[in-house]
Amino acid sequence: MKTIMLVDDDPHIIKALTEHIHWSSLGLRIAGTASNGLDALELFHRLHPDLVMTDVYLPGMTGLEVTQALRKEHPHLPIIILSGYDEFENARAAMRWGVNHFLLKPAEVEEIESVLRDVLLEQDVRERHERLERTYKQEIGRVLPYLRKHFLHELLTTRYRADELPDERISYVGIRKGSPVRAISLQLNRPGFLTRMKERDWQLLRYGAADIIQETVKEQVPHMPDCQIEIVDYSDRVFVLLLFAENGYLEQVQSLVERMIDQIFTYLKLELSAGIGSVKGHLCEVMDSYLESREALEAAEFQGGRRVYRYQSSEGVESSVTDYSLLLRQWNEAWVDIRPDLAEEVCMAPYS
């Protein structure tokens, strides 16, 4: 049952309100009464009632001054003004301080009870809304990280247009708007002897690698101001770092990834290779940066793991590491197909 405090310097008014209003049927109980403004404030802080009904003209402090003082500490406290003077200024001042209702004496019992029901209903609606908001914030706090990871995974696998990624959706999942973005692919090498391990053992190693990646990012972020790094668990062997920053931070990123590679090998004896894509100007282009990072990783297949490979466009480049990787792959396929003549031709191609 909610409580109400009555404030009036006329004891007959207090007696009439106490005896003639059906408080219990309204779900209310009188917590206490006061006959002046100063006593009303002291009583309120002692009893903490849910509602206040006060007269305007009181000794010490007026009812409006009491309202003003209470509103500063309790902005949502329901307050009802009960005044014997039909003055517009009183009503206007009362509304300015958020008074819920303004009643004129003498007020009928039915009118007072109707006002009290309205105030209680308004309070109930507000409290329900606040509970829903608290519940929503608790739930969204648990769900939002999943929504963000799902959204970023979609960006790596689905090509969006800029108009399909509204700012509201980007902000909702906690991604920085308008920042250039770069993708870095981290690929775990699962050697032959590990393929014979039980899946549970591999997943344990993979979990350890993910933990090292997360901790390394957490340590580095303070040294890269105005930067956001998201980790996407892309597949069984691949993690993707998405770097959102105005500054390219290429050297810092390479140093960060090299530290991951060293720690994963030191603690887990797993090789990790990394491919770094180029910076893109819009979130809808992150898929291109990711594909570039995977293309850069192709060099690791023949040049060994535990290295960082930067994407380099083949346009205008006469020879590159990627070119030799392709030749090595063709040479290997030729031997697999038992085509020594073709293998020799591929091997001599760079010198012709």
ChimeraX attribute file (.defattr): number of C-alpha atoms within 10 A of each C-alpha:
attribute: neighborCount
match mode: 1-to-1
recipient: residues
	/A:1	8
	/A:2	15
	/A:3	17
	/A:4	22
	/A:5	22
	/A:6	23
	/A:7	28
	/A:8	24
	/A:9	18
	/A:10	13
	/A:11	13
	/A:12	10
	/A:13	16
	/A:14	16
	/A:15	10
	/A:16	11
	/A:17	16
	/A:18	15
	/A:19	10
	/A:20	10
	/A:21	15
	/A:22	15
	/A:23	18
	/A:24	11
	/A:25	9
	/A:26	15
	/A:27	12
	/A:28	17
	/A:29	18
	/A:30	17
	/A:31	18
	/A:32	15
	/A:33	22
	/A:34	22
	/A:35	19
	/A:36	22
	/A:37	26
	/A:38	17
	/A:39	15
	/A:40	23
	/A:41	17
	/A:42	11
	/A:43	17
	/A:44	21
	/A:45	10
	/A:46	9
	/A:47	13
	/A:48	13
	/A:49	20
	/A:50	20
	/A:51	23
	/A:52	24
	/A:53	21
	/A:54	28
	/A:55	28
	/A:56	24
	/A:57	19
	/A:58	21
	/A:59	14
	/A:60	13
	/A:61	17
	/A:62	17
	/A:63	27
	/A:64	24
	/A:65	19
	/A:66	21
	/A:67	27
	/A:68	19
	/A:69	13
	/A:70	19
	/A:71	17
	/A:72	10
	/A:73	9
	/A:74	11
	/A:75	11
	/A:76	17
	/A:77	18
	/A:78	23
	/A:79	24
	/A:80	25
	/A:81	23
	/A:82	23
	/A:83	21
	/A:84	13
	/A:85	15
	/A:86	11
	/A:87	10
	/A:88	9
	/A:89	9
	/A:90	17
	/A:91	19
	/A:92	12
	/A:93	14
	/A:94	23
	/A:95	15
	/A:96	11
	/A:97	18
	/A:98	17
	/A:99	22
	/A:100	18
	/A:101	18
	/A:102	19
	/A:103	20
	/A:104	15
	/A:105	12
	/A:106	11
	/A:107	12
	/A:108	12
	/A:109	14
	/A:110	12
	/A:111	11
	/A:112	17
	/A:113	16
	/A:114	13
	/A:115	17
	/A:116	21
	/A:117	14
	/A:118	14
	/A:119	18
	/A:120	19
	/A:121	12
	/A:122	14
	/A:123	17
	/A:124	12
	/A:125	12
	/A:126	13
	/A:127	13
	/A:128	12
	/A:129	12
	/A:130	12
	/A:131	12
	/A:132	12
	/A:133	12
	/A:134	12
	/A:135	12
	/A:136	12
	/A:137	13
	/A:138	11
	/A:139	11
	/A:140	13
	/A:141	11
	/A:142	11
	/A:143	12
	/A:144	15
	/A:145	13
	/A:146	13
	/A:147	15
	/A:148	18
	/A:149	17
	/A:150	15
	/A:151	16
	/A:152	24
	/A:153	17
	/A:154	13
	/A:155	19
	/A:156	21
	/A:157	13
	/A:158	12
	/A:159	14
	/A:160	16
	/A:161	11
	/A:162	12
	/A:163	8
	/A:164	10
	/A:165	13
	/A:166	10
	/A:167	14
	/A:168	10
	/A:169	13
	/A:170	16
	/A:171	11
	/A:172	12
	/A:173	18
	/A:174	14
	/A:175	19
	/A:176	18
	/A:177	15
	/A:178	14
	/A:179	19
	/A:180	19
	/A:181	26
	/A:182	30
	/A:183	29
	/A:184	31
	/A:185	30
	/A:186	26
	/A:187	23
	/A:188	21
	/A:189	17
	/A:190	14
	/A:191	10
	/A:192	8
	/A:193	7
	/A:194	13
	/A:195	10
	/A:196	9
	/A:197	10
	/A:198	9
	/A:199	11
	/A:200	9
	/A:201	11
	/A:202	16
	/A:203	12
	/A:204	11
	/A:205	17
	/A:206	20
	/A:207	12
	/A:208	15
	/A:209	23
	/A:210	18
	/A:211	13
	/A:212	19
	/A:213	22
	/A:214	15
	/A:215	12
	/A:216	16
	/A:217	20
	/A:218	12
	/A:219	10
	/A:220	15
	/A:221	14
	/A:222	10
	/A:223	10
	/A:224	14
	/A:225	11
	/A:226	13
	/A:227	17
	/A:228	17
	/A:229	20
	/A:230	17
	/A:231	20
	/A:232	19
	/A:233	17
	/A:234	19
	/A:235	9
	/A:236	11
	/A:237	13
	/A:238	19
	/A:239	20
	/A:240	25
	/A:241	22
	/A:242	21
	/A:243	23
	/A:244	26
	/A:245	20
	/A:246	15
	/A:247	15
	/A:248	16
	/A:249	15
	/A:250	14
	/A:251	9
	/A:252	13
	/A:253	18
	/A:254	19
	/A:255	14
	/A:256	17
	/A:257	27
	/A:258	18
	/A:259	14
	/A:260	25
	/A:261	25
	/A:262	17
	/A:263	19
	/A:264	24
	/A:265	14
	/A:266	11
	/A:267	12
	/A:268	14
	/A:269	11
	/A:270	21
	/A:271	20
	/A:272	27
	/A:273	25
	/A:274	30
	/A:275	28
	/A:276	30
	/A:277	28
	/A:278	22
	/A:279	21
	/A:280	18
	/A:281	15
	/A:282	15
	/A:283	23
	/A:284	19
	/A:285	20
	/A:286	28
	/A:287	23
	/A:288	19
	/A:289	23
	/A:290	25
	/A:291	21
	/A:292	23
	/A:293	26
	/A:294	25
	/A:295	21
	/A:296	24
	/A:297	27
	/A:298	17
	/A:299	24
	/A:300	21
	/A:301	13
	/A:302	14
	/A:303	13
	/A:304	12
	/A:305	19
	/A:306	22
	/A:307	19
	/A:308	23
	/A:309	22
	/A:310	20
	/A:311	21
	/A:312	17
	/A:313	13
	/A:314	11
	/A:315	6
	/A:316	6
	/A:317	9
	/A:318	7
	/A:319	10
	/A:320	11
	/A:321	13
	/A:322	20
	/A:323	15
	/A:324	16
	/A:325	17
	/A:326	14
	/A:327	18
	/A:328	17
	/A:329	14
	/A:330	16
	/A:331	19
	/A:332	15
	/A:333	14
	/A:334	18
	/A:335	14
	/A:336	11
	/A:337	10
	/A:338	11
	/A:339	13
	/A:340	13
	/A:341	11
	/A:342	16
	/A:343	21
	/A:344	13
	/A:345	13
	/A:346	17
	/A:347	16
	/A:348	11
	/A:349	10
	/A:350	11
	/A:351	5
	/A:352	6
